[in-house]
Amino acid sequence: MEDKKDTYKSLWQLIKRYICLLLENIKLSLVEKLTLIFSAIAFCFIAIIFSIVIVFFGSMALCHILSQLMEMHYVYIIMALFYLLMLVLVYVFRKILIINPISRFFSKLMLNPPKK
């Protein structure tokens, strides 16, 4: 009888230890995935800022070049139409350019198969 109690007690201790290890594994996996998500967000934020700066200075240079060929208000209209066209293209291809890469990133991150 005493032997059974010890067996049940040790079994219960093993089960508690297993559950604690599972919870620790979940915490570590969550921290890893959140780190990857936040680093991707930070990278995208920095890339967007640099892209804005590049587009701004490129636009200013192009406006300066085109101003030698035509009047300045036409140059600004051409640049505005160009950016409007870019906005429309991004809207039309938003699934290919934005939605699919984000969903692919999250599905690879969250649904990775167990490592053997």
C-alpha positions in Angstrom: 0.0 0.0 0.0 2.8 2.4 0.9 4.5 1.4 -2.3 1.5 2.5 -4.4 1.4 5.9 -2.6 5.0 6.5 -3.4 4.4 5.5 -7.0 1.4 7.9 -7.3 3.3 10.6 -5.6 6.3 10.3 -7.9 4.0 10.1 -10.9 2.3 13.3 -9.7 5.6 15.0 -9.3 6.6 13.9 -12.8 3.4 15.2 -14.3 3.8 18.6 -12.5 7.4 18.8 -13.8 6.2 18.0 -17.3 3.5 20.7 -17.2 6.1 23.2 -15.9 8.5 22.3 -18.7 5.7 22.7 -21.2 4.7 26.1 -19.9 8.4 27.2 -20.0 8.6 26.0 -23.6 5.5 28.0 -24.5 7.0 31.1 -22.9 10.3 30.7 -24.7 8.5 30.1 -28.0 6.4 33.1 -27.5 9.4 35.3 -26.7 11.2 34.0 -29.8 8.2 34.7 -32.1 7.5 38.1 -30.6 11.2 39.0 -31.0 11.0 38.1 -34.7 7.8 40.0 -35.2 9.1 43.2 -33.5 12.4 43.0 -35.4 10.5 42.7 -38.7 8.4 45.6 -37.8 11.4 47.7 -36.8 13.2 46.8 -40.1 10.1 47.7 -42.1 9.8 51.0 -40.3 13.4 51.9 -40.9 13.2 50.8 -44.6 10.1 52.9 -45.0 11.8 56.0 -43.6 14.8 55.6 -45.8 12.6 54.9 -48.8 10.7 58.1 -48.1 14.0 60.1 -48.0 15.2 58.5 -51.2 11.9 59.1 -53.0 11.9 62.8 -51.8 15.4 63.6 -53.0 14.9 61.6 -56.2 11.7 63.6 -56.9 13.4 66.9 -56.2 16.3 66.0 -58.6 13.8 64.9 -61.3 11.8 68.1 -60.8 15.0 70.1 -61.2 15.9 68.3 -64.4 12.4 68.6 -65.8 12.2 72.3 -64.9 14.8 73.0 -67.5 12.6 71.5 -70.2 9.2 72.9 -69.1 7.5 75.3 -66.7 7.7 74.4 -63.0 3.9 74.0 -62.4 3.8 71.3 -65.2 6.7 69.5 -63.5 4.8 69.4 -60.2 1.7 68.2 -62.0 3.6 65.4 -63.7 5.2 64.3 -60.4 1.8 64.4 -58.7 0.3 62.2 -61.4 3.3 59.8 -61.2 2.7 59.4 -57.5 -1.0 59.0 -58.0 -0.3 56.3 -60.6 2.0 54.5 -58.0 -0.7 54.7 -55.4 -3.2 53.2 -57.8 -0.8 50.4 -58.7 -0.1 49.6 -55.1 -3.8 49.5 -54.4 -4.5 47.2 -57.4 -1.7 44.9 -56.5 -2.1 45.1 -52.7 -2.7 41.4 -52.3 0.5 40.5 -54.2 2.7 43.3 -52.7 1.4 43.5 -49.1 -1.1 40.9 -48.0 0.6 37.7 -49.3 4.1 38.5 -48.0 2.7 39.4 -44.5 0.5 36.3 -44.3 3.5 34.1 -45.6 5.7 35.6 -42.9 3.2 35.0 -40.1 2.3 31.5 -41.3 6.0 30.5 -41.4 6.6 32.0 -38.0 3.5 30.6 -36.2 2.9 27.3 -38.1 6.4 25.9 -38.4 6.4 22.1 -38.2 8.0 20.5 -35.1 11.7 19.9 -35.4 12.8 16.3 -35.0 
